[in-house]
Amino acid sequence: MPVPPDIAGTAALSICESLLLALNDGKILPEREIVGILRDAANAHEFAPGADQAEMHKAVAELINGIIAGGNSVRRP
């Protein structure tokens, strides 16, 4: 049975956030590097070429920027 894209996307986001937390907890990547990864991902969508999926790219960039602002992928005191 095929997995709907929204379920696959939610699962991927959860897995990635867990990996980022583990990398930070294990002192493999510092918080600034993790935030840099997230900023790069957001920028890739903010400046995506083509207008055919502009709304989707804008929504993805906003979601990633919300993750950065909320600290979901790094444990903050």
C-alpha positions as CSV (number, residue, x, y, z in Angstrom):
1,M,0.0,0.0,0.0
2,P,1.5,3.4,-1.0
3,V,2.1,5.9,1.8
4,P,0.4,9.3,1.2
5,P,3.0,12.1,0.8
6,D,1.9,14.0,4.0
7,I,2.5,10.9,6.1
8,A,5.8,10.2,4.5
9,G,6.8,13.9,4.9
10,T,5.8,13.9,8.6
11,A,7.8,10.7,9.2
12,A,10.8,12.1,7.5
13,L,10.6,15.3,9.5
14,S,10.4,13.3,12.7
15,I,13.3,11.1,11.8
16,C,15.5,14.1,10.8
17,E,14.7,16.0,14.0
18,S,15.6,13.0,16.0
19,L,18.9,12.6,14.2
20,L,19.7,16.3,14.7
21,L,19.0,15.9,18.4
22,A,21.2,12.8,18.6
23,L,24.0,14.6,16.8
24,N,23.8,17.4,19.2
25,D,23.4,15.2,22.3
26,G,26.4,13.1,21.2
27,K,28.5,16.3,20.8
28,I,29.0,15.4,17.2
29,L,27.5,18.7,15.9
30,P,27.2,21.9,17.9
31,E,23.9,23.8,17.9
32,R,25.2,26.4,15.5
33,E,26.0,23.8,12.9
34,I,22.5,22.2,13.3
35,V,20.9,25.6,12.9
36,G,23.1,26.2,9.9
37,I,21.9,22.9,8.3
38,L,18.3,24.0,8.9
39,R,18.9,27.5,7.5
40,D,20.5,26.0,4.4
41,A,17.4,23.8,3.9
42,A,15.1,26.8,4.4
43,N,17.1,28.9,1.9
44,A,17.0,26.1,-0.7
45,H,13.2,26.4,-0.6
46,E,13.0,30.2,-0.3
47,F,15.0,30.6,-3.4
48,A,13.8,27.6,-5.4
49,P,13.6,28.3,-9.1
50,G,10.4,28.1,-11.0
51,A,6.9,29.4,-10.0
52,D,5.0,26.2,-10.6
53,Q,5.4,25.1,-6.9
54,A,6.2,28.4,-5.3
55,E,3.5,28.1,-2.6
56,M,4.8,24.7,-1.6
57,H,8.4,25.9,-1.4
58,K,7.3,29.0,0.6
59,A,5.4,26.8,3.1
60,V,8.4,24.4,3.5
61,A,10.7,27.4,4.1
62,E,8.3,28.8,6.7
63,L,8.0,25.4,8.5
64,I,11.8,25.0,8.7
65,N,12.2,28.6,9.9
66,G,9.6,27.8,12.6
67,I,11.6,24.8,13.6
68,I,14.7,27.0,14.0
69,A,12.7,29.6,16.0
70,G,11.1,27.0,18.2
71,G,14.3,25.1,18.9
72,N,12.7,21.8,18.1
73,S,15.8,20.2,16.7
74,V,18.2,21.3,19.5
75,R,17.7,21.0,23.2
76,R,17.9,24.4,24.8
77,P,18.0,25.2,28.5
